[in-house]
């Protein structure tokens, strides 16, 4: 329940495995989640089907690919295109504005 409030949806079996690996608090389970590849942690699609033009709600997704697709702009503003995943379903995204560093495998919080 605590993970779902953070936009994290994983199979209960993964949570149980994290506990067996020594994660005894919600914070430790959260840290283990951030360190894991979502393609290995997720066992069931969590993004709504069908996906519309915008993703409603709060989600933690993993960066699978990222590219700067905008013209150089002042003050570090840029446009990036990214491929994100919940571990099962991939979704494309475009972000305009301040984007510092999006690294492959990083988890990002997406909220409408």
N, C-alpha and C positions, 0 to 999 in steps of 0.2 A: 504493500500500500504506500509506503514512504517513497519507493522508487517511482511509482506511477504519478505521485504528486509532482515529481521533478520531470515528468514527461518521458519517463523510462518505462518501456513495456518489454519485459522479457519473460520467457517461459519459467514457471515456478521451479522446474527441474534445474535450470541454471542457477537460480537463487539457492536452492538446496546444495548444489555442487560447490558454490562459493562458501557456504557455511561449513561444509565438510573440509574445505581447503583452509579453514582458519578464520574466515571473516565472521566475527561474532557480533559486530554492531552494524547499524544501517550505514554509517559512514564508511566502514571497511568494505561493505558490499558495493557501495557507490564507487569507491576508489578502484575496486577490482573490475567493475563494469567499465570504467573509463579506460582501463589498461587493456581490455579484451577487444579483439576484432569482432565487430557485430555480426559478421557473417558466420562466426563460430558460436557466438553467444545466443543469437536469436534462433528459435526453433519454429516459429510460426509468424507469418506476415502480420504486422501490426498496423501498417498504414491503411487508411480506409480504402475500400474498393467500391466503385471506381474513383480514381483520383480526379478531382476537378482542376480548375485553373489555379486555385489557391488551396493551401493545406490549412485546415482549421484546427484549432486546439494547440496543445503544447507537445512538442516532440524532441527527443534527442536523436540526432542522426549522425552518421559517420561520413566523412568526406572521402569519396572514392577517386575523384578526379577534379582538378580545378585549373582554370585558364583565365588570364586577364584578357578580356575582349574589348576593352574600351580604349579610347584615345587618351594619351597622357593628359592629366588634369592637375590643376594646382592643389596644393595642400593635401596631397595623398588620396584625393577622391578617385575612385576607379570603379569600373564595372567588371565583375567577375562572373563567370559561368561555372557551375559546379555540378557534379554528379554526386548525389547523396543516397544513402541507403539506411534502412532500418534493420538490415541484416538479411532481408529476403527480397523486399521490393525496392527497386531503384527509382529515384525521382530527380528530374533536372531542376536546377534553380538558377536564378539570376539575382545578383545583389548589386545595388548601386550605392555608392557613398563610401564611407570610411571602412576599409577592409585592411587590416594590418597583415596578418599571415594566416592563410588557411593551408594546413599541411595535410598530406594524405594520411588517413587513419584518425585524424582529429575528430573529436565529438563536438557537435555544435547544438545549441539549444534554439529551436525554431518555434516561434509563437505567433499566432495571428494577431 
